[in-house]
Structure formats: structure tokens, C-alpha cells
Amino acid sequence: MPNIDKKIFFLGYYGFGNWGDELSLQSILVDFDHLSQHISFPLTYLVLVHDEDGCHHLPVDFHPVPRRNIFTVLSKITRADYLVVGGGSLLQDTTSLRSFMYYFLLLWWASIHHRPIIFYRCGLGPFRHPLSQRFVSLLLKKTSLFISRDRESSQLAIGLGCAPNRVFVGTDPVISNFSFLSRSSDEFQRIAFFVRNCDETKEKKLTEALDYLRIGSKCEIELVAFHREYDQSIATRMATTLGCQWKYFQTLPEVGSYFSHLNAIFTMRFHPAILATLIDIPWFAIDVDPKIASFSRWWNQKNLIDWNDLSQDTFLELYNHRQQVFKTNAEIKSHLIRLAEESQERLKQYFLKA
């Protein structure tokens, strides 16, 4: 008699055109596809998406669940065998309290229908509202497995009531399936700046620092809108002021290949820092996001830039010392890959016992 397949419902910020989330989804699906080779039952993947068009190049077959019909989403969750929060930081209320409540209610729906909940290589928090913490605490007490992408998220999960024997420190899912990337052997003198929206004063400071970097480094500067919907306006404005190009990606394969021709990156987005690490490109980040600050601790935050410290020559000064800052990158990358492998093994052991 053939084994009945188990349905895995993936919950995430997928299909919104943010390439960090799409890269995470690709990596998580590949992890589960590898997992399926070691367990005794087949897996079927259901993925909550905003727009299916951004998911054409994913390497694993799955069934998209459009989020616009909440009753369909709830029905699919009820009929799933497991619910997986994959990558990202869905449970946080600093971006949007409305978004937090949406994802919390979906998870709570799974919980009251006794569906095992797995947090897989994702972040947790931060929380501004005490009520948010109380809601999350109720949920974490019912969570079956919590594998974080950083130590801070694991500590927060335990602090909010998740059983310590169910919590493990991992790393971002993108590290698993993009460690094969390598830099091009061609000569390249291009620095990419991955931008995100900010106020007019900060935009002016960034533009001045990039212009100084362009002149001092004699490199081509390119602005990148990693999340086109939110980043395009500022990217085009800054590119016009600097007299340089700006870029966005149309497909997932474009993303990895783009990095192989860069000399360095400066970023306000998280996942470009991860890809740069994997491809041994020096990277520097503006401190605009807790997950960027957390990841930067691997380099003792010598590549993290506070707004208050940003001046005209900051970028060039960092660029000129890039080899010193990143002299331990190979060692750090090796450790991150080990954490990724441990995350995959924890997931496998959980399902082997299921």
C-alpha cells in the first residue's frame, strides 16, 4: 500500500517581489526536497503567495495558495499536516502591526486545529507592543520545533516560553543553497549599493558618500533596487543625481550571477550581505535593521555604519580597508555553512521521529 503524502504549508512573505524572501523560499523548498529522500512518506508543498509570477524559477514543484482569499487559506491550513514558517521575520510588529496580526492569526488557526508548527531558520521580533509578546508567547508554547537564523531569536523564543529542548540556533536558509557561488575571474571595478527608502536628509548623505567613493575608488557605482516596489523611487533619484546606472532583477537566476562581477557592496538590505559573504565579496551595511546588525557581529560590526557616523568619506575609508575587515571571511563562511548543515540535520531528525 503506498504511503500517503504529508502536506507542508509554508508561511512567509513570498511573491511580493522582495528577492531576499524569494531566495529564502527557494532554499527552504530545496531543504525539504532533500529531506523527503530520508523519510518514509512523500511530501507535498503548499506555499502562501501574493503573486505567483515571481515563483516561476523555483526548482521544486509546489502548489501556490493565493493569500487574497482568506477562507481558502484557512481551509488549506486545516487540511495540511504541518505548518512551517520559513525564513524571514514574520512575527515582529515594528514594520506593521496589521501584518503581525495577519500571520499570528494564521498560526493560531493552525494551533487550535492541532497542526504542528515549525519555525525554520527564521528570525523573531522585535516587538514594540507588550500585547504582541503575549500573543507570541501563547503560540511559542505550542510550537513543535524552533530553528532560528540567529542567536538573538533563539534567546527571545525561550524567553517568551518556547521549550528550550525545542529551540536551536541555525542560520539564514540562503546560506545552504548558494554556497556554490564564486566570483568571476574577469577584471571588475563595480561597487553595488543596495538601497531602501529613507528621509531626504539621509538620502543626501548617502548620495554624497557614494559620489566620494566613486571618485576615490575609481570604480563604477550602481544602485540596486532589491525590492523593486519599495526601492525603485529612491534608486532612480540617487542614480540620476550620481549620473550612474540603477538595476533591478527580473528572475531568481539573475541575482546570484550579478554578485560574481562585483568588487564590493554597500547595503541597506539584509540578504545582499549574505550573498556577498558566500561569494567572498567585502560588504558594508547601514545600521537600519536588527538582522543586519546581528549578522555583522561575525565581523565584530567593523562593517556596520551608524547614521550618526556617516560622512562624505566614510564609504571610501571602509572600502580602502576592506581586506583587513574581511580577512577572516573564509573562516566565518565555513562556520555559517556548518550551522546550515546542523539546521538541516535537526529538521531531518524531527521528521524521522514524527
C-alpha positions, 0 to 999 in steps of 0.5 A: 500500500503506498504511503500517503503524502504529508502536506507542508504549508509554508508561511512567509512573505513570498511573491511580493517581489522582495528577492531576499524572501524569494531566495529564502523560499527557494532554499527552504523548498530545496531543504525539504526536497532533500529531506523527503529522500530520508523519510518514509512518506512523500511530501507535498508543498503548499506555499502562501503567495501574493503573486505567483509570477515571481515563483516561476524559477523555483526548482521544486514543484509546489502548489501556490495558495493565493493569500487574497482569499482568506477562507481558502487559506484557512481551509488549506491550513486545516487540511495540511499536516504541518505548518512551517514558517520559513525564513524571514521575520514574520512575527515582529510588529515594528514594520506593521502591526496589521501584518503581525496580526495577519500571520499570528492569526494564521498560526493560531488557526493552525494551533487550535486545529492541532497542526504542528508548527515549525519555525525554520531558520527564521528570525523573531521580533522585535516587538514594540507592543507588550500585547504582541509578546503575549500573543507570541508567547501563547503560540511559542508554547505550542510550537513543535520545533524552533530553528532560528537564523540567529542567536538573538531569536533563539534567546527571545523564543525561550524567553517568551516560553518556547521549550528550550529542548525545542529551540536551536540556533541555525542560520539564514536558509540562503546560506545552504543553497548558494554556497556554490557561488564564486566570483568571476575571474574577469577584471571588475571595478563595480561597487553595488549599493543596495538601497531602501527608502529613507528621509531626504536628509539621509538620502543626501548623505548617502548620495554624497558618500557614494559620489566620494567613493566613486571618485576615490575608488575609481570604480563604477557605482550602481544602485540596486533596487532589491525590492523593486516596489519599495526601492525603485523611487529612491534608486532612480533619484540617487542614480540620476543625481550620481549620473550612474546606472540603477538595476533591478532583477527580473528572475531568481537566476539573475541575482546570484550571477550579478554578485560574481562581477562585483568588487564590493557592496554597500547595503541597506538590505539584509540578504545582499550581505549574505550573498556577498559573504558566500561569494567572498565579496567585502560588504558594508551595511547601514545600521537600519535593521536588527538582522543586519546588525546581528549578522555583522557581529561575525565581523565584530560590526567593523562593517556596520555604519551608524547614521550618526557616523556617516560622512562624505568619506566614510564609504571610501575609508571602509572600502580602502580597508576592506581586506583587513575587515574581511580577512577572516571571511573564509573562516566565518563562511565555513562556520555559517555553512556548518550551522546550515548543515546542523539546521538541516540535520535537526529538521531531518531528525524531527521528521524521522521521529514524527 
